[in-house]
Amino acid sequence: MLYDVIIFDWDGTLYDSVGLSYTIYKKLLAKYNLKIPSQEDFKTKFCADYHLYYKMNGIKEECFEEADNLWMELYMQEQKNLNLLPEAQKTLDTIRKNGYKIGIVSNGSGERIRDEIKKHNLQKYFEIVISKDEVDEFKPSPQGIITALKHLKSHHEKAIYVGDMAEDILAGRAAGVSTAGVLTGVHTREKLLEVKPTYIFKNVGEVLHLL
């Protein structure tokens, strides 16, 4: 067995929420009368530390809390329409049946992610969920992945982190785990290749090639 632990990012990796995120950022920037990026620009420049992305687009630091609250309000209005990415359920089921430990490490809200996991009856798959609420630093900090590994009692050499953004790959590398970039989320193949993941997959279903 090459790995005994597989840790996933959530949004854009298992959950099909990236399109909605772009729509919300457009509304958010419009509220502050700021330039709205094209979708191509969003996929190129968006970063996992969304406060940094606020700053890059002109939202002032004193507005961050208001912007966070508005983002979540807009997201919750559309949350019922979101679903897992097509390959996610089968992938999780197969991984679990083969005896692997599974975790989530995300920069997203813990309450939101746990609600979405519950909505899709996925609780049985995940032994640990680490969100922005459980750590002090956003990815690309490895803090979340290291915390998950400690909980799962796994050595970094036996773990892989799967995500859709360059910061996911950087966080995984800093934690000493293997990494896989998937093309179902924010960042393009070119953006992911710049940070040299161990693997690059079309979607999470291709993770099953590693079993």
Secondary structure, DSSP 4 states (H G I P E B T S, - for coil): ---SEEEE-SBTTTB--HHHHHHHHHHHHHHTT-PPPPHHHHHHH--SSHHHHHHHTT--GGGHHHHHHHHHHHHHHHGGG--B-TTHHHHHHHHHHTT-EEEEE-SS-HHHHHHHHHHTT-GGG-SEEE-TTT-SS-TTSSHHHHHHHHHHT--GGGEEEEESSHHHHHHHHHHT-EEEEETTSSS-HHHHHHT--SEEESSGGGGGGG-
